[in-house]
Amino acid sequence: MRRTIGFMAVLFAFGVSGAAAQDENISFFITSSNPGGGADLGGIEGADAYCATLAEAAGLPDRTWRAYLSTTGAGGVNARDRIGEGPWYNHAGTMIARDVEHLHSNGPNLTKATILTENGDEVNGRGDQPNQHDILTGSLMSGTASDADGDTTCGNWTSSAEGSALVGHHDRTGGGQNPTSWNEAHGSRGCSLEDLRGTGGDGRFYCFATNGPGGAGAFALRQRAN
């Protein structure tokens, strides 16, 4: 009996330490929900704050969380330039990309099964009811903002009515100009939550930690250089 109890205690301790180590690696997730205003996220700062709020509520590591979103016009920013250096790991402890170049290549480990929410859940894709695979990015496949005419960021994430935003497909399938792209599949029908849902979305977006495992020092050096 004592041997059984001791063996179970070892297993429990290993499980707890393993889970803690896994949690410490988490540096990427997709939002489990929209804040409620469609593509009006309170600007890019509001989107960053929402990432941080979800991460804290889920008990994720205390990191600097940034929304993978681009903005256009004066002072515009590219999504790829605001998420740190990587590597990034999902809720299961699986690496989804080594660095920024890997993330925007043909090789990142980004699939419906690996793009998990802050709670570790999968998000509905094409073939599920309802389909929610359109993910707000406002970005081209390169991770940069579009210089095309017209709105591609729903007024830099302040509109819940008129406009449009570039979206990716987290399940890497569907319609649009680039159906297998996780960050630039097509433009949205509009900016309201109703319009986003009407074409297979739910107003979700990606969140990355700028200071994830292995990436904090390099990101800090780049920030000081700038």
N, C-alpha and C positions, 0 to 999 in steps of 0.2 A: 504494500500500500504506500509506504514511504517513497519507494522508488518511482511509483506512478506519479505521485504528487510532485516529486522533484523533477521528473521528466516534463510534466505539464508546465511547471513553472519556467523551465528553460525555454520551452516552445513559446510561452506567452511573452517572456522577456525578449526573445528574438523577434517575435512579431511586432511588438511595440517599437523596438529600436529600428527595425526595418521600415516600418511605416513612418517613423520620425525622419529617417534619412531620406525616404522618398519625398516627404512633404518639403524638406529643405531644398530639394532640387526644382520644385515647381516654379516655372518662370514664364508660362504661356497658358492662356485659356481663351475660350470664346465666351462671351457673356451669356448667362443663362436666360436673360430677358432683356427687353428694351426698357429704358428709364420711363417710358410712357408717352413721349412726345414725338414718336417716329424718328425722322432724321434730325430733328431739333434736339441736339444733345447738350445744349448750353455752350455751344462752341467746342473747340478742341479741348479747352481746359475742363469743361464740364464732363466730357467723355473720359478724360484722364481720371477725374475725381470719381467717376462711376466705376471705373476699373478698380481703383483703390478700395472703394466701399464694398464691392463684391468680394474682393480678395480678403479683406478683413473679416467680413461676415462668414466666409468659408474657412477661416482660420489658416489662411495661406501665409507663407513667410513675409516678414516685414520688409518689403522691397519697394523700389520706386516703379510704379506701374504706369505704362503709357498705352494709349489707344493707338492701334495701327490705322491711322487716318491721315490723309493729306489735306492741305488747304491750298487755295489759289489766290491770286492777286497780290497786292503789296503785302510783304511779310509772309507770303505763303511758305509752307513747309512740306517736305516729302516724308511720307510715312516711314520709309526705310532709314531716315536720318535721325529718328527720334526714339528708337527702340533699343538702343545699346548695341553691343557687339556680339552677344550670344556667348556660349550656346544656350539654347532654350529647351526646356523639358515640359511635357504635359503632366496632367494630374497623376498619370500612371507611372511617372518616372521615365518615360520614353523620350529620347532626344528627337525633336522634330526638325532641328536645323543646327548646324555647327556655328555658323556666322551669317552675316548679312548677305554675302555673295551666295552661299549655299541656299539660303532661304529664297532667293530670287533666281535660282537656277532650275533645271529640270529634275533636281535630285532631292528636295526636302521631303521629309517623312510626314507629309500633310495629306491625310485622308479623313473620311468621315469617322473612322475608328480611332484616329489619333487626335483629332481636333475636338477636345473635350472641354466642358464648361469648368468653371471654378469649383464645382462640386463633383467633378469627375464623370459627368453624364454625357452621353452622345446626344447630338442635335438631329432632329428629323431632316432627311434629305429627300431627293427625288424618289418617288414611289411610296413615301410615307404620307400619312394624313395627320395634320396638314404638312405640305412641303415647306420647309423653312431654310432652304439652302442658300438664299441670297444674303451675303454678308457685306455690310457697309465698309467701304475702304476709301472711296474717292481717289483711287490710285490706278496707275497703269501696272502691267505685269512686272515692270522694272522696280516698282515701289515708289515711283515718283508721281507728282501731281500732273494732271493732264494740262496741256497748253492749247487744247482745242477750244473753239468758240462754244459758248453755252455753259450751263451750270453742270458741274460734275461732282459737287460736294454739298448740294442742298444748302447753298448760301453759307458755305464753310460751317456746316452743322448747326445752323440757326433757324432753318425753315422746316415747318411741319405741314406745308401746303404746296406752294409752287416750287418748281425746280426738279432737279434730278441728281442722282448720285451714282457713281460707278460702284458696282458690287461684284464680289467674287462668289464662287460656288465652293463651299467647304467640302462637298462630296465629290467634287471634280467631275461633274457630269451635268447635262442639261442642254439648254439652248443658249442663244446669244452668239456674239462674235468669237468669243474664246470660252467655250463651255467647260473646258477642263481646268480653267485657271482658278486658283483659290482667291486671287485678289482683283482680277479684272475680267469678268465674264461678259458683262453688258451694263447698260445704264438702267436705272430704276424708272418706273412709270411716273412716279411722283415722290413726294417727301413725307406724306402722312403715313401713319402706321397702317391705315387701311390700304393705301396704294402699295406700300411695301409688301404687305401680306398678299395682295392681289396678284403679284407676279412671283410668288414663291419665297417670300422672306418673312422676317419678324423683327427687323430693326436691330439685329445683333451686330456685334463687331468684335474684333480680335484685341486682346490685351497682352502686352509683353512686359517683362521686367527688364529694366535697363541695367540692373545690377544683379543678374542671375548668376548661377555658379560659373566661375571662370571668366565672367565678362566685366566685373566691376572695375578692375584696375585699368583695363584698356579703355573703357568708356570714360573714366575719370580723366585719364591722360588726354583723350581727344577733346573733352570739354574744356580743359585748361588751355589746350593749344588754340582753341577757337576764341 
